[in-house]
Amino acid sequence: MPTERTPAPEPREAHRRRFMIAGEHVILRAFEPQDVERCYRWMNDPNIVRTLKSRYPIAFQNEVEWLERAMHPSFTERHFAIERKDDRSHIGNASIHDIEWVSRTAWFGLFIGEPAAWNRGFGSDAISTLMRFAFEEMNLTKLRINIFDYNEKAKHVLTTHGFVQEATLRRDFFREGTYHDIVIFSVFRDGAPEASTT
């Protein structure tokens, strides 16, 4: 089904209309400067960065600079804020990056940062929505993601969306006193599941 692109007004800024990529439960939108406080808090939360390759505390100014770059992405990347569809609260971030336009492949990543939104299906819906946009609107043919081998929850969710484990990078990342494997999961456009739109 085509990706819904809804220029709906925001509750906080009803005079503005915004391009949105809508899933069943989440919306992907462009970043705004006011997102920086949440991004900074999430990137300094040990429970969140344990699933990311972020290793050190991040200064607020560094997050400001990252967000500025995300709002002005290069030709090979796209960045999104993840919002709940019901109350339009910002709950996480997503990106499609290292886009290879000739081969039509890319890497992606995402996380749900708000604890109140964990284990409620928002991450799964964000993956589904991002896949649909990448394949049907960006015309990509393959998506890949790196995750830690110990992230069983992510592996389960990816598998339900048709991803397969393509490779393992042995002892690739050192954290908490030991080396960890990184696994690469991928999915092809032809194998992408249908995702509902509203």
C-alpha positions as CSV (number, residue, x, y, z in Angstrom):
1,M,0.0,0.0,0.0
2,P,1.3,3.5,-0.7
3,T,2.9,5.4,2.1
4,E,0.6,8.0,3.6
5,R,2.1,11.4,3.4
6,T,-0.1,13.6,5.5
7,P,0.4,17.4,5.8
8,A,-1.7,17.5,9.0
9,P,-1.6,20.4,11.5
10,E,0.2,19.9,14.7
11,P,-1.6,20.4,18.0
12,R,1.2,22.8,19.3
13,E,1.6,24.7,16.0
14,A,-1.7,24.5,14.2
15,H,-0.7,27.3,11.8
16,R,2.0,25.0,10.3
17,R,1.4,22.0,8.1
18,R,4.0,19.3,8.0
19,F,5.0,16.4,5.7
20,M,4.7,13.2,7.6
21,I,5.2,9.5,6.9
22,A,2.4,7.7,8.8
23,G,2.4,4.2,10.0
24,E,-0.3,2.5,12.0
25,H,0.9,3.8,15.4
26,V,3.8,6.1,14.6
27,I,4.6,9.0,12.4
28,L,8.1,9.8,11.0
29,R,8.8,13.5,10.6
30,A,11.7,15.8,10.1
31,F,13.7,16.9,13.1
32,E,13.1,20.3,14.6
33,P,15.4,22.4,16.9
34,Q,13.1,21.8,19.9
35,D,13.9,18.0,19.7
36,V,17.4,18.5,21.0
37,E,16.6,18.2,24.8
38,R,15.0,14.8,24.3
39,C,17.8,13.6,22.0
40,Y,20.4,14.7,24.5
41,R,18.7,12.9,27.3
42,W,18.3,9.7,25.3
43,M,21.9,9.6,24.1
44,N,23.1,9.9,27.7
45,D,20.8,7.1,29.0
46,P,22.8,3.9,29.6
47,N,19.7,1.8,29.0
48,I,19.4,3.2,25.5
49,V,23.0,3.5,24.4
50,R,23.6,-0.2,25.4
51,T,21.9,-1.1,22.1
52,L,23.8,1.5,20.2
53,K,27.5,2.0,19.3
54,S,27.6,5.2,21.4
55,R,30.3,4.7,23.9
56,Y,30.9,8.0,25.8
57,P,28.8,10.7,27.4
58,I,27.7,13.3,24.9
59,A,27.9,17.0,25.6
60,F,24.8,19.1,24.9
61,Q,26.6,21.2,22.3
62,N,27.6,18.0,20.5
63,E,23.9,17.0,20.3
64,V,23.0,20.4,19.0
65,E,25.5,20.1,16.3
66,W,24.4,16.6,15.4
67,L,20.8,17.7,15.2
68,E,21.8,20.6,12.9
69,R,23.4,18.1,10.6
70,A,20.4,15.8,10.7
71,M,18.2,18.7,9.7
72,H,20.4,19.3,6.7
73,P,21.3,15.8,5.6
74,S,23.8,14.8,2.9
75,F,22.7,13.1,-0.3
76,T,23.4,9.7,1.3
77,E,21.3,10.0,4.5
78,R,17.8,10.8,5.8
79,H,16.9,11.3,9.5
80,F,13.5,11.2,11.2
81,A,11.9,11.8,14.5
82,I,9.5,9.1,15.6
83,E,6.2,10.3,17.1
84,R,3.3,8.5,18.6
85,K,0.4,8.9,16.2
86,D,-2.2,9.2,19.1
87,D,-0.7,12.1,21.0
88,R,2.1,13.3,18.6
89,S,4.8,13.0,21.3
90,H,8.4,12.5,20.2
91,I,9.5,9.0,21.4
92,G,12.5,8.1,19.3
93,N,14.7,8.6,16.3
94,A,15.4,6.8,13.0
95,S,17.7,7.1,10.1
96,I,18.4,5.7,6.7
97,H,22.1,6.2,5.9
98,D,25.0,5.2,3.7
99,I,22.6,5.2,0.8
100,E,24.1,3.8,-2.4
101,W,21.9,5.2,-5.1
102,V,23.3,3.1,-7.9
103,S,22.9,-0.2,-6.1
104,R,19.8,1.1,-4.3
105,T,20.9,-0.2,-0.9
106,A,21.2,1.5,2.5
107,W,21.7,1.0,6.2
108,F,19.2,2.1,8.8
109,G,18.9,2.4,12.5
110,L,16.3,3.4,15.0
111,F,15.5,3.4,18.7
112,I,12.6,4.2,21.0
113,G,14.0,6.5,23.7
114,E,11.0,7.2,25.9
115,P,10.6,4.4,28.5
116,A,6.8,4.8,28.6
117,A,6.8,3.8,24.9
118,W,8.9,0.6,25.3
119,N,7.4,-2.8,24.6
120,R,4.3,-1.4,23.1
121,G,4.9,-2.1,19.4
122,F,6.0,1.4,18.4
123,G,9.5,0.2,17.4
124,S,8.1,-2.5,15.3
125,D,5.7,-0.1,13.6
126,A,8.5,2.4,13.0
127,I,10.5,-0.4,11.3
128,S,7.5,-1.3,9.1
129,T,6.9,2.4,8.2
130,L,10.6,3.1,7.5
131,M,10.8,0.0,5.2
132,R,7.7,1.0,3.3
133,F,9.1,4.5,2.7
134,A,12.5,3.2,1.7
135,F,11.2,0.7,-0.8
136,E,8.1,2.4,-2.2
137,E,9.1,6.1,-2.1
138,M,13.0,6.0,-2.2
139,N,13.0,3.1,-4.6
140,L,15.6,1.2,-2.6
141,T,15.9,-2.6,-3.0
142,K,17.8,-3.6,0.2
143,L,18.1,-2.4,3.7
144,R,20.6,-3.5,6.3
145,I,21.1,-3.0,10.0
146,N,23.9,-3.7,12.5
147,I,22.8,-4.9,16.0
148,F,24.6,-6.4,18.9
149,D,24.2,-10.2,19.1
150,Y,22.9,-9.9,22.6
151,N,20.0,-7.8,21.5
152,E,17.5,-10.7,21.3
153,K,14.5,-8.4,21.3
154,A,15.7,-6.6,18.2
155,K,16.5,-9.8,16.4
156,H,13.0,-11.1,17.1
157,V,11.4,-7.9,15.8
158,L,13.5,-7.8,12.7
159,T,12.8,-11.5,11.9
160,T,9.0,-10.8,12.1
161,H,9.5,-8.1,9.4
162,G,11.3,-10.5,7.0
163,F,14.9,-9.7,7.9
164,V,17.5,-12.5,7.8
165,Q,20.8,-12.6,9.5
166,E,23.3,-12.1,6.7
167,A,26.6,-12.0,8.6
168,T,28.3,-12.0,12.0
169,L,31.3,-9.7,12.8
170,R,33.0,-11.7,15.5
171,R,34.4,-9.8,18.6
172,D,33.8,-6.5,16.8
173,F,32.9,-4.2,19.7
174,F,34.4,-3.9,23.2
175,R,32.0,-2.9,26.0
176,E,31.6,-3.6,29.7
177,G,34.9,-5.5,29.9
178,T,34.3,-7.9,27.0
179,Y,34.1,-8.2,23.2
180,H,30.7,-8.5,21.6
181,D,29.6,-9.9,18.2
182,I,27.8,-7.6,15.8
183,V,25.3,-9.2,13.5
184,I,24.0,-7.8,10.2
185,F,20.4,-8.3,9.3
186,S,19.0,-7.5,5.9
187,V,15.8,-7.5,3.9
188,F,15.1,-7.2,0.2
189,R,12.3,-5.2,-1.3
190,D,10.8,-8.3,-2.8
191,G,10.6,-9.8,0.6
192,A,9.2,-6.7,2.4
193,P,5.9,-7.4,4.2
194,E,2.9,-5.2,3.5
195,A,2.4,-2.6,6.1
196,S,-1.0,-1.0,6.9
197,T,-1.6,2.7,6.4
198,T,-4.4,4.8,7.7
